Amino acid sequence: MVSGGLLALLTWIGESFGQVYSHGWRFSLAEPYLTHKALAELCGLTRLTVTKLLSRYRLEGQLVPFSINDLLIPRLP
């Protein structure tokens, strides 16, 4: 998986295990204990790359912080 695979993985986690909201999916990385290292291993990336990508996704609005441990993946229009 390349960097786009991380967002695809997070979207799958949100759709499969998250709470559905009218504007997206809310999910927690803490509940299944998905660390940046674990996400990196699943996607074939480094931990540092995952951390940078998560920051980029937040800045671009592809991930929205919902609470301290929860994220929201907005639905695409």
N, C-alpha and C positions, 0 to 999 in steps of 0.2 A: 504494500500500500504506500502511496506517496502522500504528500501533505494534504491533498484533497480527501484522502481516505480517513484522516482524523475527523474531519467534519462529518463525513458520511457515517463513521462509527458513532459519533456523538448523537447524530440524528437518529440512528437506529436504536441506540440506548433510550433516547427520549421517547420515541414512538412506541417502543416495546415495553418499557418499564416505568416511564414517567407518567405524570398527571397531565391529562389533556385540558387545555384551556382554549378559549376561542381564538387567541392570538398566538398559540404555539404549544410546546411541550415543556413542562417543568420537570427537572430530574436532579438528582444529587449524585455527585461523584464520591461523597463520603460514605453513603449507605452501603454500596457494594465494595467500598474501599478501593476505588480506582485512582491510584496515584498517577502522577505524570509519568513515572517510570513504567507502570503497568500499561498505560495507554501507548507509550512509546513502543513497548514490546509487541503489543497487539498490531500496531501499524507499521512496524519495521523502521521506526524513526529513533532519534536519540531523545533523551529526556529534555535536553535543552531546546531542541527543535519543537517539541510538544509545548513547552512553556511559552516559547515565542509565538507559536501559532495560536494558542489559546488567548494570548494578549492581543494579537492581531484580530482574531475573530470578535473579541469584545469591542475593540475600537471600531471595527467595520459594522457592528450591530448584528453579526451573525450569531453571537451568543450574548445574552443579556443576564447580568448578575441578578438573581431573584432574592437571594438571602446569602448569608455567609458561606453556606455550603451548596446552595442550589443554583442552577443555571436554567435559563429559558432559551429554547431554540424557537425563534419566531417562525410562524408559517409564512411561506412565500405567497405573495398576492396572486 
